[in-house]
């Protein structure tokens, strides 16, 4: 089986990126620093501040008075620093000189506040915040329905997510699964849900409620991996539409046998555009215009409305140009007799003009 691969997307030139960046949090996100590493950094910073105060007190020990024995030892300095920073203040050791009191006011007090925030912040991050985030993400996953699941965020996956958002799909209704944290960081900037996981595993797909999805887009970068993902998705979600990208001609049939509804071969499509450009310089440009919502026209597939039933395909209520209909899964061209009378349940493919504000 062919195993081509593509480079990860290095940029996402989508116009709504800035507006969507802070709208939604990921379903699950790997932290770059382990929990114990983060705790260690916080504790290290706190102890560094304490050590600094100890050195300052030791340097200025002549400004301190011990009411017990009248002698300030290094142990007394450590003891005084701890009770001073923690605001315990037993009174057995006290600053008496102006400089010592100035040190307490201008140095020890800010350190005391900083240490307090370090440990309160740690408690919030590792207890309250993490528990809240875990609960919130669990609720989001439970409520996922009629969403689009994108399995693989390479070149094709990233372009499809951007196009979906441009077409008006709420980014909160898009779930991206990819093992690469670098790619997921780019996806997260668009406001979609992300998960760092292996899309070939049943547990991964179940966690995003694959059976309740509106559609599944598969672009794993390798044909064998993509076909395995299709098999897994079809096993868990028998009725969910699956579209998959394969790059080798002999893998297209395998992808369909695995359960894919739509098999897209970018290599074949590129070849068709190149061949078409021989006979017409504008064919490739128009095809790209059709495929993107950012062009002057766009290709739309929809179910015919009730008021369109009985009408010919040339009189669509949207004002679009009907190309073909699908009746019980059978494609019928606009030139064929059946297209003169639309029936309930027909799926029409039409070309509609893009609004001027979107095309500019």
C-alpha positions as CSV (number, residue, x, y, z in Angstrom):
1,X,0.0,0.0,0.0
2,X,1.4,3.4,-0.9
3,X,2.6,5.5,2.1
4,X,3.0,9.1,1.0
5,X,3.2,11.8,3.6
6,X,2.8,15.5,3.6
7,X,4.5,18.2,5.7
8,X,2.5,19.8,8.6
9,X,0.7,23.0,7.9
10,X,3.0,25.9,8.9
11,X,0.4,28.6,8.5
12,X,-3.4,29.1,8.4
13,X,-4.3,32.2,6.3
14,X,-7.9,32.3,7.3
15,X,-9.5,35.7,7.8
16,X,-11.5,34.9,10.9
17,X,-8.6,33.4,12.8
18,X,-8.0,36.5,15.1
19,X,-11.7,36.7,16.0
20,X,-12.0,33.0,16.9
21,X,-8.8,32.6,18.8
22,X,-10.2,33.0,22.3
23,X,-13.7,31.6,22.0
24,X,-13.2,28.0,23.0
25,X,-11.0,25.8,25.0
26,X,-9.7,22.4,23.9
27,X,-11.4,19.1,25.0
28,X,-8.0,17.9,26.2
29,X,-4.6,19.4,26.1
30,X,-1.2,18.0,27.0
31,X,0.7,20.4,29.3
32,X,4.3,21.2,28.2
33,X,5.5,21.1,31.8
34,X,4.6,18.1,34.0
35,X,2.7,18.8,37.2
36,X,5.6,18.1,39.5
37,X,7.9,20.2,37.4
38,X,5.6,23.1,37.7
39,X,5.3,22.6,41.4
40,X,9.1,22.4,41.7
41,X,9.5,25.7,39.9
42,X,7.0,27.4,42.1
43,X,8.6,26.0,45.3
44,X,12.1,26.8,44.0
45,X,11.1,30.4,43.4
46,X,9.5,30.8,46.8
47,X,12.6,29.3,48.6
48,X,14.9,31.6,46.5
49,X,12.9,34.6,47.8
50,X,13.2,33.3,51.4
51,X,16.9,32.7,51.0
52,X,17.3,36.3,49.7
53,X,15.5,37.7,52.7
54,X,17.7,35.5,55.0
55,X,20.8,37.0,53.5
56,X,19.5,40.5,53.9
57,X,18.6,39.9,57.5
58,X,22.0,38.4,58.2
59,X,23.7,41.3,56.6
60,X,21.6,43.7,58.7
61,X,21.5,41.6,61.9
62,X,22.8,44.5,64.0
63,X,19.4,46.1,63.5
64,X,17.7,43.2,65.2
65,X,17.3,42.6,68.9
66,X,16.8,39.2,70.6
67,X,14.8,39.7,73.8
68,X,15.9,36.2,75.1
69,X,19.7,36.2,75.0
70,X,20.5,39.5,73.3
71,X,22.6,37.6,70.6
72,X,21.5,37.2,66.9
73,X,22.8,34.0,65.5
74,X,22.3,32.7,61.9
75,X,19.7,30.3,63.3
76,X,17.9,33.4,64.8
77,X,18.0,35.1,61.4
78,X,16.5,32.1,59.7
79,X,13.8,31.9,62.4
80,X,13.1,35.6,62.3
81,X,12.8,35.4,58.4
82,X,10.3,32.6,58.6
83,X,8.0,34.2,61.2
84,X,8.3,37.5,59.5
85,X,7.4,36.3,56.0
86,X,4.5,34.2,57.5
87,X,3.3,37.1,59.6
88,X,3.4,35.0,62.7
89,X,5.4,37.6,64.7
90,X,6.1,36.2,68.2
91,X,8.0,39.3,69.2
92,X,11.0,37.7,70.7
93,X,13.1,39.1,67.8
94,X,12.3,42.5,66.5
95,X,13.8,45.2,64.2
96,X,14.9,48.2,66.1
97,X,17.0,50.3,63.8
98,X,15.5,52.5,61.1
99,X,17.3,50.6,58.4
100,X,16.0,47.2,59.7
101,X,12.4,48.6,59.8
102,X,12.8,50.0,56.2
103,X,14.0,46.5,55.0
104,X,10.9,45.0,56.6
105,X,8.6,47.5,54.9
106,X,10.2,47.7,51.4
107,X,11.6,44.2,51.0
108,X,10.1,41.7,53.4
109,X,6.5,42.8,52.8
110,X,6.6,42.4,49.0
111,X,8.3,39.0,49.4
112,X,5.6,38.0,51.9
113,X,2.9,38.9,49.4
114,X,4.8,37.2,46.5
115,X,5.2,33.9,48.5
116,X,1.5,34.0,49.5
117,X,0.5,34.4,45.8
118,X,2.9,31.6,44.8
119,X,1.3,29.1,47.1
120,X,-2.3,30.3,46.7
121,X,-1.8,30.2,42.9
122,X,-0.4,26.7,43.1
123,X,-3.4,25.6,45.1
124,X,-5.8,27.2,42.6
125,X,-4.0,25.7,39.5
126,X,-3.6,22.2,40.8
127,X,-6.7,21.8,42.8
128,X,-9.5,24.2,41.9
129,X,-8.7,25.1,38.3
130,X,-7.7,21.6,37.1
131,X,-10.8,20.0,38.8
132,X,-13.0,22.7,37.1
133,X,-11.4,22.3,33.7
134,X,-11.8,18.5,33.9
135,X,-15.4,18.8,34.9
136,X,-16.1,21.4,32.1
137,X,-14.4,19.4,29.4
138,X,-16.3,16.3,30.5
139,X,-19.6,18.3,30.1
140,X,-18.5,19.5,26.7
141,X,-17.7,16.0,25.5
142,X,-21.1,14.7,26.8
143,X,-23.0,17.4,24.9
144,X,-21.2,16.9,21.6
145,X,-23.7,16.3,18.8
146,X,-24.1,17.0,15.2
147,X,-20.4,18.1,15.1
148,X,-17.7,17.7,12.5
149,X,-14.7,15.5,13.5
150,X,-11.5,16.1,11.6
151,X,-9.0,13.2,12.0
152,X,-5.6,14.5,11.0
153,X,-4.5,18.2,10.9
154,X,-1.9,18.2,8.1
155,X,-2.2,20.2,4.9
156,X,-5.5,18.9,3.9
157,X,-7.0,18.8,7.4
158,X,-6.0,22.4,8.2
159,X,-7.4,23.7,4.9
160,X,-10.7,21.8,5.4
161,X,-11.1,23.3,8.9
162,X,-10.5,26.8,7.7
163,X,-12.9,26.3,4.8
164,X,-15.6,25.0,7.2
165,X,-15.3,28.0,9.4
166,X,-15.4,30.3,6.3
167,X,-18.6,28.6,5.3
168,X,-20.2,29.5,8.6
169,X,-19.6,26.3,10.7
170,X,-19.3,27.2,14.4
171,X,-15.7,26.3,15.4
172,X,-17.2,25.0,18.7
173,X,-18.8,22.3,16.5
174,X,-15.5,21.1,15.1
175,X,-13.3,18.6,16.8
176,X,-9.7,18.1,15.6
177,X,-7.7,15.0,16.6
178,X,-4.0,14.7,15.8
179,X,-1.0,13.3,17.7
180,X,1.1,16.4,17.0
181,X,0.9,19.1,19.6
182,X,2.5,21.6,17.1
183,X,-0.4,21.1,14.7
184,X,-3.0,21.2,17.4
185,X,-1.6,24.5,18.6
186,X,-2.4,26.0,15.2
187,X,-5.9,24.4,15.2
188,X,-6.6,25.7,18.7
189,X,-6.0,29.3,17.4
190,X,-9.1,28.9,15.2
191,X,-11.3,28.2,18.2
192,X,-12.0,24.6,17.5
193,X,-11.9,21.7,20.0
194,X,-8.6,19.7,19.9
195,X,-7.4,16.4,21.3
196,X,-3.9,15.0,21.2
197,X,-4.6,11.3,20.6
198,X,-4.4,8.4,18.2
199,X,-7.4,8.4,15.9
200,X,-7.1,4.7,15.2
201,X,-8.1,3.8,18.8
202,X,-11.7,3.1,19.7
203,X,-11.4,5.0,23.0
204,X,-10.3,8.2,21.2
205,X,-13.3,8.2,18.8
206,X,-15.8,7.2,21.5
207,X,-14.6,10.1,23.7
208,X,-15.6,12.6,21.0
209,X,-19.0,10.9,20.5
210,X,-18.2,9.8,16.9
211,X,-21.6,8.1,16.6
212,X,-23.3,11.5,17.1
213,X,-21.2,13.4,14.6
214,X,-22.6,15.1,11.5
215,X,-19.6,14.1,9.4
216,X,-16.1,12.8,9.7
217,X,-13.1,14.0,7.6
218,X,-10.0,11.8,7.5
219,X,-6.6,13.0,6.4
220,X,-3.9,11.2,8.3
221,X,-1.1,11.8,5.8
222,X,-0.6,8.1,5.0
223,X,-3.1,6.0,3.0
224,X,-2.8,3.0,5.3
225,X,-3.4,5.0,8.4
226,X,-6.3,6.8,6.8
227,X,-7.9,3.6,5.7
228,X,-7.5,2.1,9.2
229,X,-9.1,5.2,10.7
230,X,-12.0,4.8,8.3
231,X,-12.5,1.2,9.3
232,X,-12.5,2.2,13.0
233,X,-15.0,5.0,12.5
234,X,-17.3,2.9,10.4
235,X,-17.3,0.2,13.1
236,X,-18.3,2.7,15.8
237,X,-20.6,4.9,13.7
238,X,-22.3,2.9,10.9
239,X,-24.4,5.8,9.6
240,X,-22.0,8.8,9.9
241,X,-20.8,10.1,6.5
242,X,-17.0,9.7,6.1
243,X,-14.8,11.6,3.7
244,X,-11.2,10.5,3.3
245,X,-8.1,11.7,1.5
246,X,-6.0,9.1,-0.3
247,X,-3.1,9.7,-2.6
248,X,-2.6,6.4,-4.5
249,X,-5.1,5.3,-7.1
250,X,-5.1,1.7,-6.0
251,X,-6.1,2.7,-2.5
252,X,-9.3,4.4,-3.5
253,X,-11.2,1.1,-3.8
254,X,-9.8,0.0,-0.4
255,X,-11.0,3.2,1.2
256,X,-14.5,2.7,-0.2
257,X,-14.6,-0.9,1.0
258,X,-13.5,0.3,4.4
259,X,-16.7,2.4,4.6
260,X,-15.8,5.8,3.2
261,X,-18.6,7.7,1.5
262,X,-16.4,10.1,-0.3
263,X,-12.8,9.4,-1.4
264,X,-10.8,12.4,-2.5
265,X,-7.5,11.9,-4.4
266,X,-5.7,15.3,-4.5
267,X,-3.1,13.9,-6.9
268,X,-5.8,12.9,-9.4
269,X,-7.6,16.2,-8.9
270,X,-4.4,18.1,-9.6
271,X,-3.9,16.1,-12.7
272,X,-7.4,16.8,-14.0
273,X,-6.8,20.6,-13.5
274,X,-3.5,20.4,-15.3
275,X,-5.0,18.5,-18.2
276,X,-8.0,20.9,-18.3
277,X,-5.7,23.9,-18.5
278,X,-4.3,22.7,-21.8
279,X,-7.7,23.3,-23.5
280,X,-8.7,26.3,-21.4
281,X,-6.6,28.7,-19.5
282,X,-9.3,29.6,-17.0
283,X,-10.6,26.1,-16.1
284,X,-8.3,25.6,-13.2
285,X,-9.1,29.0,-11.9
286,X,-12.8,28.4,-12.0
287,X,-12.5,25.0,-10.3
288,X,-10.6,26.6,-7.5
289,X,-13.3,29.3,-7.3
290,X,-16.0,26.7,-7.1
291,X,-14.2,24.8,-4.3
292,X,-13.6,27.7,-2.0
293,X,-16.1,29.8,-0.2
294,X,-13.8,32.8,-0.7
295,X,-14.4,32.8,-4.5
296,X,-17.2,34.5,-6.5
297,X,-19.2,31.3,-6.7
298,X,-19.4,28.2,-4.6
299,X,-20.7,24.7,-5.0
300,X,-23.5,23.7,-2.7
301,X,-25.2,20.4,-2.0
302,X,-28.6,20.4,-0.3
303,X,-32.0,18.7,-0.1
304,X,-34.6,20.4,-2.3
305,X,-37.2,22.4,-0.4
306,X,-40.9,21.6,-0.4
307,X,-41.7,24.6,-2.5
308,X,-39.2,23.4,-5.2
309,X,-40.9,20.0,-5.6
310,X,-42.5,19.8,-9.0
311,X,-40.3,22.5,-10.4
312,X,-37.5,21.9,-12.9
313,X,-33.9,22.1,-11.8
314,X,-33.5,25.4,-13.7
315,X,-36.0,27.1,-11.4
316,X,-34.3,26.7,-8.0
317,X,-35.6,29.1,-5.3
318,X,-32.0,30.1,-4.3
319,X,-31.4,31.5,-7.8
320,X,-28.5,29.1,-8.2
321,X,-27.6,27.1,-11.3
322,X,-28.5,23.5,-10.8
323,X,-26.0,20.9,-12.0
324,X,-27.4,17.6,-11.0
325,X,-29.7,15.8,-8.5
326,X,-29.2,12.6,-6.5
327,X,-32.4,10.6,-6.4
328,X,-32.1,7.5,-4.2
329,X,-28.4,7.7,-4.6
330,X,-28.4,7.9,-8.4
331,X,-26.9,11.0,-10.1
332,X,-29.1,12.7,-12.7
333,X,-27.6,15.5,-14.9
334,X,-29.5,18.7,-15.5
335,X,-30.0,17.7,-19.1
336,X,-31.9,14.5,-18.3
337,X,-35.6,14.3,-18.3
338,X,-35.9,13.5,-14.5
339,X,-34.5,16.9,-13.6
340,X,-37.5,18.6,-15.1
341,X,-39.6,17.6,-12.0
342,X,-37.9,17.7,-8.6
343,X,-39.2,15.3,-6.0
344,X,-39.2,15.3,-2.2
345,X,-35.9,13.8,-0.9
346,X,-33.9,14.8,-4.0
347,X,-30.5,16.2,-3.2
348,X,-29.4,19.0,-5.6
349,X,-25.9,20.1,-6.4
350,X,-25.9,23.8,-7.5
351,X,-23.7,26.7,-8.1
352,X,-24.6,29.8,-6.2
353,X,-23.0,33.3,-6.2
354,X,-21.0,34.3,-3.2
355,X,-22.1,37.4,-1.4
356,X,-19.9,40.4,-2.6
357,X,-18.7,41.1,1.0
358,X,-17.4,37.5,1.3
359,X,-15.8,37.4,-2.2
360,X,-13.8,40.6,-1.7
